[in-house]
Amino acid sequence: METGVIVSLAAYFIAMLGIGLWAWKKSTGDIDGYLLGGRRLSPAVAALSAGASDMSGWLLLGLPGAAYVAGLSASWIAIGLFIGALANYIIVAPRLRVHTERTGDSITIPQFFENRLEDRSHALRVIASVVIIIFFTLYTSAGIVAGGKLFESAFGADYALGLWITAGVVVAYTMFGGFLAVSLTDFVQGCIMFAALVLLPVVAFAGMGWEFAGSLEAAKPNAFNIMADLSAAAMISSLAWGLGYFGQPHIIVRFMAVRSVRDVPAMRNIGMTWMGVALVGALATGLTGAAYIARTGTPLEDPETIFILLADVLFDPLITGFLLAALLAAIMSTISSQLLVSSSSLTEDFYRIYLRREAGQRELVTVGRFCVLLVALVAILLAYDPETTILGLVGNAWAGFGAAFGPLVILSLTWKGLTRNGALAGIVVGAATVLFWIYAPVLAEGAALSSVIYELVPGFILGGLAAILVSLAGPRPPESVLRTFDKSDAEFRAASRRPA
C-alpha cells in the first residue's frame, strides 16, 4: 500500500475516533442522549446522517456496477429511491417527530408502536424488536464483510484483518459516543461520499472529453437507452425500492432526533439535494467507467469494483486514499447506525422491560454500550465466511423492513383507527409475504416469485391491507389512544403552519 493512501486512511480513522471521543463527553449522561442525541440534531447533521446511513456501500459499489453493466436503464432503482425518500420526508418525518415525543417520549420505533397503541402486553414492541435485532445483525455482518473485502482487494490485506479493522473503529466510536457520535460521523462521511461522487466521474470524463460518448456507445450500444431490456415488471420492481424507506428504523430514527418539526423542511431540502447529486454521481461513475474500460482495455473482473479501479488509476495516492476513505465511510456509516438501533432495541425493549424496570440512566447507557459490542461480535463471527448464505438473506432485508414496518409507520401517523391487533397483523403478514416470495419454490423449475417481481411490492400491499382490515374488524381503539392521536396530529398541523 502506498504512503499517500495510508496517510489519507489514517487521517480518516483518527477523525472518526476523535468525533466519538467528543460525543462521549457531550451526550452520554442519560439513555435519551445516548440513543437519540437528546433530540438536538441540526437539520444538516440529521439529513446527511440519514443519507449516509441509508446508502452504504451500495452507493459506491452496487449502483456504479449496475450502470457499468446496464447503462442508464439501471437508473430506475435510483429514481424509485429518490421518490421514496422524498415521500418519506413529506409524509413521515414531521409527523414522527411530533408523535414520538407526545406518545411517552418514545426513543425507539418498537416503543413508539407500543405507546401509540397502548399495548400493555408488550407483544407488539417485542415482535418489532425481534425483527429489528435479527435483520440488523445480519445487515451489520454484510457491511463488515464489505469492509473485509475492501481491505483484501484494494490493499492486499488479510480478509480477517480487514473485518476487525472496519468493525473495531465503528464499534469504538459507536459504543462510547452513542447516537451523537454516529450522527456526526455520518455527517462527515456523507460529505466525503458527496465529494468523491462529484470528483471521480468529473475527472474521468475530463480525461476522455467528447470521446466519452463514442467509447461508451461502442462498448454498450444501448447504454443511453433508459428502457433497454426492461419489462414492465422489472420497472415496477425497480421503482418499488422507494417503498422500503417508510420502514427502515436506522433512517427514520433521524426524523425523531432533529431539533424541531419546524426544522424538517430544511432537513428535507439538504437531504434530497445530497441524495440527488450522489445518485447521479454514482450512475455517472459507472458510465464513465464503462467508457474508460472500453477505451483503454483495462481488465475488470467485477463490475462493482469500477469505483476502486478508477480511484486507483486516475489519481495521486493521497487522493486515492481519500476516495477509498469515502468507500469505507459508506460502509461504516451504515454499520454504526444499525449497531445503535439494534442496541437500542436490546436495551429499551428487552432489558428495561423484562430485566431491570428500575434501572437508572447510567446503568442503561452502560447496557447500551455492552449491546453494541455484543451485536458487533456476533456480526463479525457471521462475517468470517465471506461466502455465507446469510448474505443472500441480508440482500432482502430492505424488503423485509419495508413490508413489516412501512405500512405500520404510515398508518400509525395518519390514521387514528389503527389498533394493536391490526399492527401485529401488519408486521406478521408483511414479513411473512416477503419470506414466502423469496423462498417458496412455486414456479417452474423451483423458481421463487421474487424472480417475477420484487418481494417488497406484495409484502407492502398485503401488510398494509392486513393492518387495515384487522383494525376495522375488531373493536375501535380506546378513547385515550384516540385523544392522544388527535392532540399529536393537531400539534403537527399547527407546527407545519408556522414558519421555521
C-alpha positions in Angstrom: 0.0 0.0 0.0 1.4 3.4 -1.0 2.3 6.0 1.7 -0.3 8.6 0.4 -3.1 6.0 0.7 -2.0 5.1 4.3 -1.8 8.8 5.3 -5.4 9.5 4.0 -6.9 6.4 5.6 -5.1 7.1 8.9 -6.4 10.6 9.0 -9.9 9.4 8.3 -9.8 6.8 11.1 -8.4 9.3 13.6 -11.1 11.8 12.7 -13.9 9.3 13.3 -12.4 8.2 16.7 -12.0 11.9 17.6 -15.6 12.6 16.9 -16.6 9.6 19.0 -14.5 10.9 22.0 -16.1 14.4 21.7 -19.6 12.9 21.6 -18.8 10.7 24.7 -18.2 13.9 26.7 -21.3 15.7 25.3 -24.3 13.4 25.2 -24.0 10.1 27.0 -25.2 11.1 30.5 -28.6 9.6 30.1 -30.3 7.0 27.8 -32.2 9.6 25.8 -28.9 11.3 24.9 -27.1 8.1 24.2 -29.8 6.6 21.9 -31.3 9.7 20.4 -28.9 12.5 20.9 -31.4 14.4 23.2 -33.4 15.2 20.1 -31.0 18.1 19.3 -29.7 17.4 15.8 -29.4 20.3 13.4 -31.2 19.8 10.0 -27.9 19.4 8.2 -26.5 16.8 10.5 -29.8 14.9 10.6 -30.2 15.0 6.8 -26.6 13.8 5.9 -26.7 11.3 8.8 -29.9 9.8 7.3 -28.4 9.8 3.8 -25.1 8.3 4.7 -26.6 5.6 6.9 -29.1 4.8 4.2 -26.8 4.4 1.1 -24.0 2.2 2.5 -21.5 0.6 0.0 -24.4 0.1 -2.4 -24.0 3.8 -3.5 -20.3 3.5 -4.4 -20.2 -0.2 -5.4 -23.6 -1.6 -6.4 -25.1 1.3 -8.3 -21.9 2.2 -10.3 -21.6 -1.5 -11.1 -25.2 -1.7 -12.3 -24.7 1.3 -14.5 -21.4 -0.1 -15.8 -23.3 -3.3 -17.0 -26.7 -2.0 -18.0 -26.2 1.7 -18.8 -28.9 4.2 -18.0 -31.6 1.5 -17.6 -30.0 1.0 -14.1 -31.3 4.4 -13.1 -34.8 3.2 -12.4 -33.8 1.9 -8.9 -32.2 5.3 -8.2 -35.4 7.1 -9.4 -37.6 4.9 -7.1 -35.3 5.5 -4.2 -35.4 9.3 -4.8 -39.2 9.4 -4.9 -39.5 7.2 -1.9 -37.1 9.3 0.2 -38.9 12.5 -0.8 -42.3 10.9 0.2 -40.7 9.8 3.5 -39.6 13.3 4.3 -43.1 14.7 3.4 -45.4 12.1 5.0 -43.4 10.5 7.8 -40.7 12.9 9.0 -42.7 15.8 10.5 -45.4 13.6 12.0 -43.0 11.1 13.5 -41.0 14.0 15.2 -44.2 15.1 16.9 -45.9 11.8 17.6 -42.9 10.0 19.1 -42.4 12.9 21.6 -46.0 13.1 22.6 -46.6 9.4 23.0 -44.5 8.8 26.1 -41.3 10.4 24.6 -40.6 7.2 22.6 -37.0 6.8 21.7 -37.2 3.6 19.6 -39.6 2.6 16.9 -41.0 -0.5 18.8 -41.5 1.7 21.8 -43.4 4.2 19.7 -45.7 1.4 18.3 -46.4 0.2 21.9 -47.1 3.7 23.3 -49.1 4.9 20.3 -51.5 1.9 20.6 -51.2 1.4 24.4 -50.2 -2.2 24.1 -49.9 -3.3 27.8 -48.9 -6.8 26.8 -45.7 -5.6 25.2 -46.3 -8.1 22.3 -46.1 -5.5 19.6 -42.9 -4.0 21.0 -41.2 -7.3 21.4 -42.1 -8.7 18.0 -41.0 -5.5 16.3 -37.7 -5.6 18.3 -37.0 -9.2 17.3 -37.4 -8.3 13.7 -35.0 -5.4 14.1 -32.4 -7.3 16.0 -32.3 -10.3 13.7 -32.3 -8.4 10.4 -29.9 -5.7 11.6 -27.4 -8.3 13.0 -27.3 -9.9 9.5 -27.2 -6.4 7.8 -24.3 -5.4 10.0 -22.5 -8.6 9.1 -22.8 -7.8 5.4 -21.3 -4.4 6.0 -18.4 -5.8 7.9 -17.9 -8.4 5.1 -17.8 -5.4 2.6 -15.1 -3.8 4.7 -13.1 -7.0 4.8 -13.3 -7.5 1.1 -12.3 -3.8 0.5 -9.1 -4.3 2.5 -8.4 -7.5 0.8 -9.0 -6.4 -2.8 -7.8 -2.7 -2.6 -4.9 -3.0 -0.1 -3.9 -6.7 -0.3 -4.5 -7.1 3.4 -5.8 -10.3 5.1 -9.6 -10.6 4.9 -10.0 -11.3 8.6 -7.8 -8.3 9.5 -10.0 -6.1 7.3 -13.0 -7.3 9.3 -11.5 -6.4 12.6 -10.2 -3.0 11.5 -13.6 -2.0 10.0 -15.6 -3.3 12.9 -13.1 -2.1 15.5 -13.2 1.6 14.5 -17.0 1.6 14.1 -17.6 -0.1 17.4 -15.2 2.3 19.3 -17.0 5.5 18.3 -20.5 4.0 18.4 -20.0 2.3 21.8 -18.6 5.3 23.5 -20.2 8.3 21.7 -23.7 6.8 21.1 -26.2 8.4 18.7 -24.5 11.8 18.6 -21.2 10.2 17.6 -22.9 8.1 14.9 -24.8 11.2 13.6 -21.8 13.4 13.5 -19.5 10.8 11.9 -22.3 10.1 9.4 -22.4 13.8 8.6 -18.6 13.9 7.9 -18.9 10.6 6.0 -21.7 12.0 3.9 -19.6 15.0 3.0 -16.8 12.7 2.0 -19.1 10.5 -0.1 -20.6 13.6 -1.8 -17.2 15.0 -2.7 -16.0 11.6 -4.0 -19.0 11.1 -6.2 -18.6 14.5 -7.8 -14.8 14.3 -8.2 -14.4 10.9 -9.6 -16.8 11.0 -12.6 -15.8 14.6 -13.4 -12.1 13.7 -13.6 -12.8 10.5 -15.5 -15.0 12.4 -18.1 -12.4 15.2 -18.4 -9.7 12.7 -19.3 -11.8 11.4 -22.2 -13.5 14.6 -23.3 -16.1 14.2 -26.0 -14.7 10.7 -26.9 -16.7 9.5 -23.9 -20.0 9.1 -25.8 -18.4 7.3 -28.7 -16.4 4.9 -26.4 -19.5 4.1 -24.4 -21.7 3.5 -27.4 -19.1 1.3 -29.0 -18.8 -0.8 -25.9 -22.6 -0.8 -24.9 -24.9 0.2 -27.8 -27.9 0.6 -25.6 -26.1 2.5 -22.8 -28.1 5.7 -23.2 -31.5 3.9 -23.6 -33.2 4.2 -20.3 -35.7 1.5 -21.4 -33.2 -1.0 -22.7 -34.1 -4.6 -22.0 -36.6 -3.5 -19.3 -40.0 -5.2 -18.9 -42.9 -3.5 -17.1 -42.5 -5.9 -14.1 -38.8 -5.0 -13.9 -39.5 -1.3 -13.9 -42.1 -1.7 -11.2 -39.7 -3.8 -9.1 -37.0 -1.1 -9.5 -39.3 1.8 -8.6 -40.7 -0.2 -5.7 -37.4 0.1 -3.9 -38.7 3.5 -2.8 -41.4 1.9 -0.7 -38.8 0.5 1.6 -37.9 3.9 3.1 -41.0 4.1 5.2 -39.9 1.1 7.3 -36.2 1.5 7.8 -35.5 2.1 11.5 -32.0 3.4 11.0 -33.2 6.1 8.7 -36.5 7.2 10.3 -34.9 7.4 13.7 -33.2 10.6 12.4 -36.6 12.2 12.0 -37.1 11.6 15.7 -33.8 13.2 16.6 -34.0 16.5 14.7 -34.4 19.6 16.9 -37.9 20.5 16.0 -40.6 19.7 13.5 -40.0 23.2 12.0 -36.5 22.0 11.1 -37.9 19.2 8.9 -38.3 21.3 5.7 -34.6 22.4 5.9 -33.6 18.8 6.6 -35.6 17.6 3.6 -34.0 20.2 1.2 -30.5 19.3 2.4 -31.1 15.6 2.4 -32.7 15.4 -1.1 -30.1 17.7 -2.6 -27.4 15.4 -1.2 -29.2 12.3 -2.4 -29.9 13.6 -5.9 -26.2 14.6 -6.5 -24.9 11.4 -5.0 -27.2 9.1 -7.1 -26.3 11.0 -10.3 -22.6 10.8 -9.4 -22.9 7.0 -8.8 -24.6 6.5 -12.2 -22.0 8.7 -13.9 -19.2 6.7 -12.2 -20.5 3.5 -13.8 -21.0 5.1 -17.3 -17.6 6.9 -17.4 -16.0 3.7 -16.0 -17.5 1.6 -18.9 -16.2 4.2 -21.4 -12.8 4.2 -19.8 -12.5 0.4 -19.8 -13.6 0.3 -23.5 -11.1 2.9 -24.4 -8.1 1.6 -22.5 -8.8 -2.2 -22.5 -8.0 -2.3 -18.7 -9.2 -5.6 -17.3 -12.1 -5.6 -14.8 -13.3 -8.8 -13.3 -16.0 -7.5 -11.1 -18.2 -4.5 -12.3 -18.9 -3.5 -8.7 -15.2 -2.6 -8.3 -15.3 0.1 -11.0 -15.1 2.9 -8.4 -12.0 1.3 -6.8 -10.3 0.9 -10.2 -10.9 4.5 -11.3 -9.8 5.8 -8.0 -6.5 3.8 -8.3 -5.7 4.7 -12.0 -6.8 8.3 -12.2 -5.4 9.9 -9.0 -2.4 10.5 -6.9 -2.1 8.0 -3.9 -3.1 10.8 -1.5 -6.4 11.4 -3.4 -6.9 7.7 -3.9 -6.7 7.2 -0.2 -9.4 9.9 0.2 -11.6 8.1 -2.3 -11.2 4.8 -0.6 -12.0 6.5 2.7 -15.2 7.6 1.0 -16.0 3.9 0.3 -15.2 3.0 3.9 -17.4 5.9 5.0 -20.3 4.5 3.1 -19.8 1.1 4.7 -19.1 2.3 8.2 -21.9 4.9 8.4 -24.5 2.2 7.8 -22.9 -0.3 10.2 -22.8 2.3 13.0 -26.5 3.2 12.6 -27.5 -0.5 12.5 -25.5 -1.3 15.6 -27.1 1.6 17.5 -30.6 0.7 16.5 -30.0 -2.9 17.5 -28.5 -1.8 20.8 -31.5 0.5 21.5 -33.9 -2.4 21.0 -32.0 -4.7 23.3 -31.7 -2.0 25.9 -35.1 -0.3 25.8 -37.3 -3.1 24.5 -35.9 -6.1 26.4 -33.5 -5.2 29.3 -35.7 -2.3 30.6 -39.0 -4.2 30.3 -38.0 -7.7 31.5 -34.8 -7.5 33.5 -34.5 -4.1 35.2 -37.5 -1.8 35.1 -36.0 0.4 37.8 -32.6 0.7 36.0 -31.0 4.2 36.3 -29.8 6.3 33.4 -26.1 5.4 33.8 -26.9 1.7 34.0 -28.9 1.9 30.8 -26.1 3.7 29.0 -23.7 1.0 30.1 -26.0 -1.7 28.9 -26.4 0.1 25.6 -22.7 0.1 25.1 -22.4 -3.6 26.0 -25.2 -4.4 23.5 -23.3 -2.5 20.7 -20.3 -4.7 21.4 -22.4 -7.9 21.6 -24.2 -7.3 18.3 -20.9 -6.4 16.6 -19.1 -9.6 17.9 -22.0 -11.8 16.6 -21.9 -9.9 13.2 -18.1 -10.4 13.0 -18.4 -14.1 13.6 -21.1 -14.4 10.9 -18.8 -12.4 8.6 -15.8 -14.8 8.9 -17.2 -16.8 6.0 -17.4 -14.3 3.1 -19.5 -16.7 1.1 -22.0 -17.4 3.8 -25.6 -17.8 2.6 -26.6 -15.2 5.2 -25.6 -12.5 2.7 -28.4 -13.7 0.4 -30.9 -13.0 3.2 -29.3 -9.7 4.0 -29.9 -8.6 0.4 -33.6 -8.9 1.1 -33.6 -7.1 4.5 -34.6 -3.8 2.8 -37.8 -5.5 1.6 -38.3 -7.2 5.0 -38.2 -3.9 6.9 -40.2 -2.1 4.3 -43.0 -4.6 4.3 -43.1 -5.3 8.0 -42.8 -1.7 9.3 -43.5 0.6 6.3 -47.4 0.4 6.2 -47.5 0.4 10.0 -45.4 3.6 10.3 -47.6 5.4 7.8 -50.9 4.2 9.3 -49.8 4.9 12.9 -49.1 8.5 11.9 -52.1 9.2 9.6 -55.0 7.0 10.8 -56.3 7.0 14.3 -58.4 3.9 13.6 -55.3 1.6 13.7 -55.5 -1.0 16.5 -52.9 -3.0 18.3 -54.2 -6.3 16.7 -54.1 -4.6 13.3 -50.5 -3.5 13.8 -49.5 -7.0 14.8 -51.2 -8.4 11.7 -49.5 -5.9 9.5 -46.0 -6.8 10.8 -46.5 -10.6 10.6 -48.2 -10.6 7.2 -45.7 -8.1 5.6 -42.7 -10.1 6.8 -44.2 -13.5 6.0 -45.1 -12.4 2.5 -41.6 -11.2 1.8 -40.1 -14.5 3.1 -42.6 -16.6 1.1 -41.9 -14.5 -2.1 -38.2 -15.1 -1.7 -38.0 -18.8 -0.7 -41.2 -20.7 -1.8 -40.3 -22.7 -5.0 -43.7 -22.3 -6.5 -42.8 -21.5 -10.1 -41.4 -23.8 -12.9 -38.1 -25.5 -12.0 -38.4 -24.4 -8.4 -38.1 -20.7 -9.1 -39.4 -18.2 -6.5 -41.9 -15.5 -7.1 -39.2 -12.9 -6.4 -37.9 -13.8 -9.9 -41.0 -12.2 -11.3 -41.5 -9.1 -9.2 -39.6 -7.6 -6.2 -40.9 -9.1 -2.9 -41.4 -5.6 -1.4 -44.4 -4.9 -3.7 -46.7 -7.8 -2.5 -45.2 -7.5 1.1 -46.1 -3.8 1.4 -49.5 -4.2 -0.1 -50.6 -7.2 1.9 -49.1 -6.0 5.1 -50.9 -2.7 4.8 -54.2 -4.4 3.9 -53.9 -6.8 6.9 -53.3 -3.9 9.3 -56.4 -2.0 7.9 -58.8 -5.0 7.7 -58.0 -6.4 11.1 -58.3 -2.9 12.7 -61.7 -2.4 11.1 -62.9 -5.9 12.0 -62.1 -5.5 15.7 -63.2 -3.1 18.4 -62.2 0.6 17.9 -59.1 1.8 19.7 -59.6 3.0 23.3 -60.7 6.7 23.8 -57.3 7.5 25.4 -55.5 6.4 22.2 -57.8 8.5 20.1 -57.3 11.6 22.3 -53.5 11.3 22.2 -53.6 10.9 18.4 -55.8 13.9 18.0 -53.5 16.1 20.2 -50.4 14.9 18.4 -52.0 15.4 15.0 -53.2 18.9 15.9 -49.7 19.8 17.2 -48.2 18.6 13.9 -50.6 20.6 11.8 -50.0 23.8 13.9 -46.3 23.4 13.7 -46.5 22.8 9.9 -48.3 26.1 9.5 -45.7 28.1 11.5 -42.6 29.4 9.6 -39.3 27.8 10.5 
